[in-house]
Each structure stands twice: as C-alpha cells, then as structure tokens.
C-alpha cells in the first residue's frame, strides 16, 4: 500500500510540474492552480513550484542533489537553510528541448489525471475538499479515495495478424451449356457432361490458410482496409467415376472403375482485399463485418483416387483449369464466432480449352479474432 501511495505522490508531483510549464506558455490551457510570479522557477534540470523542487533525474546525477554542497551558493530560494522547507522530488521525466514526451501525460482536469493507460481519479468528501497541491505538500489523503482504472488500449493505425485458417463447405454453380456437349462429344460411356461432375456434398470441402493479414485504419478504427496473403484449397469429391489426366485428348473422361475416393484438389495463392466494419473497435465481443474481392493464381491441382482395383493413385496436372481465380468475399461475426464466404466470379475451367462453366463457392467458419 505504501508503494502505491508513493507512486501516486510522484505522479501527482509530475502533474504539478506540467502545470508550472503551462503557466509560462500562453498557448496552453491555464492550470487550476495559479502560481505567483515569484513562486516559480525553472532551470535546465530543476523546476520550483511554491516550496516544491522537482528535479529531473539524469542517471546517477540525481545523487548530487542529496549532497549538502548542492544547496550552497545557488540562491536564497534553494539554499541549505531552506532544505527542510523545500521538499525535493526526484523524477525521471523525458524532457527534450523543453518539451515533455507526449505519452507521459494525456489529460488533466480538477479531479482526474490520466497517465499513459491509467486513470487516477480523486474522489473528495464534500465536507472536506482539498486540492492537489495541499494533498502532496501536506501528505493529507484523509477522506480522499484514489482509484486507478485501466483506460482503453490505444489502437494502432496498422495491425498485423499471423496465421489464421478457415474450414468450410465447398461446391460450385453449374452454368454449362448442355446442348454443346452433344455437338462436340458424341455420347459414349466415356462422355462427360456437367451432371457427371456432381459433388458428394458430405465430403466436398474448403480449407484456407492465411499467412499474414493487416488492417489499415481509415476512420476511427471503425472502418478499416483489410488485406493479406494466403492459400485457398478446394477438395471437390465426385459421386461419379470421372478421371482427370494431363494427356492430350484425354483430360477428362468417365472411368470404368468404381472409386471409394475420387477428388480433385485445387490450390490457389490468394490475395484478399476487404473493407472492414467494426462499430466498437475496443471490444472483442462486438459486431464484425467485411466485404471485398480476392485474386488468386493456381499453384497446384491433383486428382486423387482410391479403388480396390488400382489402389491409391495421384495425378498432377493443369486439367484445363483456369490459372486465375477472382472471387467476391465476405465475413460476418460477433466476438470470436466468425463466418466467411466466397463466390468465384470466373469459370473454374479455362473457357478456351473446356466447355464447362463451373463457378465455385465456399461457406464456413473462420478461426481468427482479427
């Protein structure tokens, strides 16, 4: 308890030093305690307010002020004979060119001192009011309640988050022209149409890893620009025995084997850019929403199949897929519960090589507080 009171006394002493500075600067607000012209004194490392001395500590130099020789020959106001009357407060203010570092004190009023992220609030009995100066000088804290409250954390204009991930459901919307297949591909047991590419909805999935994300404050931390880089990965699980091969004239065909597992894995390197909304940026349990666009580039594609006849097989290739991916993206959440969604705005396949028109989408949970 004594340490807390000592810390408070030191903080309040520094406050009075600021009021001494403000007295001599007409551009600042006048302090509540007015100083007489002959009651204040300032030097490079010393401030005198009334009968108080506030001395800036500079390494071990502060010890010199404790020596009797320091008080001799420096004038009547701080002579050795006045040592008992003048109370000496050692401090370590960061003063550069006569200015105190802006983060030392943020605001001061009659009853409150805000020091960094701490609020020191003086509550006084109506029948026994005291001012800051008398409290410090006389050490009188009777009938006074001082509480320390943590102020809201100062938000940065640019914040960074490393490694978050999504897990969700994936599918695609089929807009393929059905009649084109009859003209280009005569019906046969190997012929593939868009109905052959229907997915097993229980097993089709989307998994994303976002390596790094940043938010740039645009307006009071309530509107932010959110961007990042990561990998989007889709697992399309097929109901029919379709096979993908990186061979001319045999890219996609109906196989004659019943697969226990048949999926097309697609991986993109993606850069998302979103406009983010946070009505209460100081609360981790508040509402959260973002909307924007993403651009991706195909970095890997693989057809993985498992069957009793062939065992486990993997085939890598482009499979006439579109190398680019553009999507509309968004996220919505309250507190730590986040939902995300994406809808591909261009075809999954290269329209110059394939007649399929499939537009992937994904919905799921985002595991991130960013």
Secondary structure as the mmCIF struct_conf table of DSSP 4:
data_model
#
loop_
_struct_conf.conf_type_id
_struct_conf.id
_struct_conf.beg_label_comp_id
_struct_conf.beg_label_asym_id
_struct_conf.beg_label_seq_id
_struct_conf.end_label_comp_id
_struct_conf.end_label_asym_id
_struct_conf.end_label_seq_id
HELX_RH_AL_P HELX_RH_AL_P1 UNK A 2 UNK A 23
TURN_TY1_P TURN_TY1_P1 UNK A 24 UNK A 24
TURN_TY1_P TURN_TY1_P2 UNK A 26 UNK A 27
BEND BEND1 UNK A 28 UNK A 28
HELX_LH_PP_P HELX_LH_PP_P1 UNK A 29 UNK A 31
BEND BEND2 UNK A 32 UNK A 33
TURN_TY1_P TURN_TY1_P3 UNK A 37 UNK A 38
BEND BEND3 UNK A 39 UNK A 39
STRN STRN1 UNK A 40 UNK A 42
BEND BEND4 UNK A 44 UNK A 45
STRN STRN2 UNK A 46 UNK A 49
TURN_TY1_P TURN_TY1_P4 UNK A 50 UNK A 51
STRN STRN3 UNK A 52 UNK A 56
HELX_RH_3T_P HELX_RH_3T_P1 UNK A 59 UNK A 66
BEND BEND5 UNK A 67 UNK A 67
HELX_RH_3T_P HELX_RH_3T_P2 UNK A 68 UNK A 71
TURN_TY1_P TURN_TY1_P5 UNK A 72 UNK A 73
BEND BEND6 UNK A 74 UNK A 74
HELX_RH_3T_P HELX_RH_3T_P3 UNK A 76 UNK A 78
HELX_RH_3T_P HELX_RH_3T_P4 UNK A 80 UNK A 82
TURN_TY1_P TURN_TY1_P6 UNK A 83 UNK A 85
BEND BEND7 UNK A 86 UNK A 86
STRN STRN4 UNK A 87 UNK A 91
STRN STRN5 UNK A 95 UNK A 96
TURN_TY1_P TURN_TY1_P7 UNK A 97 UNK A 98
STRN STRN6 UNK A 99 UNK A 100
TURN_TY1_P TURN_TY1_P8 UNK A 102 UNK A 104
STRN STRN7 UNK A 107 UNK A 108
BEND BEND8 UNK A 110 UNK A 111
STRN STRN8 UNK A 112 UNK A 115
TURN_TY1_P TURN_TY1_P9 UNK A 116 UNK A 117
STRN STRN9 UNK A 118 UNK A 124
TURN_TY1_P TURN_TY1_P10 UNK A 126 UNK A 127
BEND BEND9 UNK A 128 UNK A 128
HELX_RH_AL_P HELX_RH_AL_P2 UNK A 132 UNK A 138
TURN_TY1_P TURN_TY1_P11 UNK A 139 UNK A 139
TURN_TY1_P TURN_TY1_P12 UNK A 142 UNK A 143
STRN STRN10 UNK A 144 UNK A 150
HELX_LH_PP_P HELX_LH_PP_P2 UNK A 151 UNK A 156
BEND BEND10 UNK A 157 UNK A 157
STRN STRN11 UNK A 158 UNK A 174
HELX_RH_AL_P HELX_RH_AL_P3 UNK A 178 UNK A 184
BEND BEND11 UNK A 185 UNK A 185
TURN_TY1_P TURN_TY1_P13 UNK A 189 UNK A 190
HELX_RH_3T_P HELX_RH_3T_P5 UNK A 194 UNK A 197
STRN STRN12 UNK A 199 UNK A 199
TURN_TY1_P TURN_TY1_P14 UNK A 201 UNK A 203
STRN STRN13 UNK A 205 UNK A 219
TURN_TY1_P TURN_TY1_P15 UNK A 220 UNK A 222
STRN STRN14 UNK A 223 UNK A 237
STRN STRN15 UNK A 238 UNK A 238
BEND BEND12 UNK A 239 UNK A 240
STRN STRN16 UNK A 242 UNK A 244
BEND BEND13 UNK A 247 UNK A 247
TURN_TY1_P TURN_TY1_P16 UNK A 248 UNK A 249
BEND BEND14 UNK A 251 UNK A 251
STRN STRN17 UNK A 252 UNK A 254
BEND BEND15 UNK A 256 UNK A 257
BEND BEND16 UNK A 260 UNK A 260
STRN STRN18 UNK A 261 UNK A 277
BEND BEND17 UNK A 279 UNK A 279
TURN_TY1_P TURN_TY1_P17 UNK A 281 UNK A 282
TURN_TY1_P TURN_TY1_P18 UNK A 284 UNK A 285
BEND BEND18 UNK A 286 UNK A 286
STRN STRN19 UNK A 287 UNK A 307
TURN_TY1_P TURN_TY1_P19 UNK A 308 UNK A 310
STRN STRN20 UNK A 311 UNK A 316
BEND BEND19 UNK A 317 UNK A 317
TURN_TY1_P TURN_TY1_P20 UNK A 319 UNK A 320
STRN STRN21 UNK A 321 UNK A 321
BEND BEND20 UNK A 323 UNK A 323
STRN STRN22 UNK A 324 UNK A 334
TURN_TY1_P TURN_TY1_P21 UNK A 335 UNK A 336
STRN STRN23 UNK A 337 UNK A 344
BEND BEND21 UNK A 345 UNK A 346
BEND BEND22 UNK A 348 UNK A 348
STRN STRN24 UNK A 349 UNK A 349
TURN_TY1_P TURN_TY1_P22 UNK A 351 UNK A 353
STRN STRN25 UNK A 358 UNK A 367
#
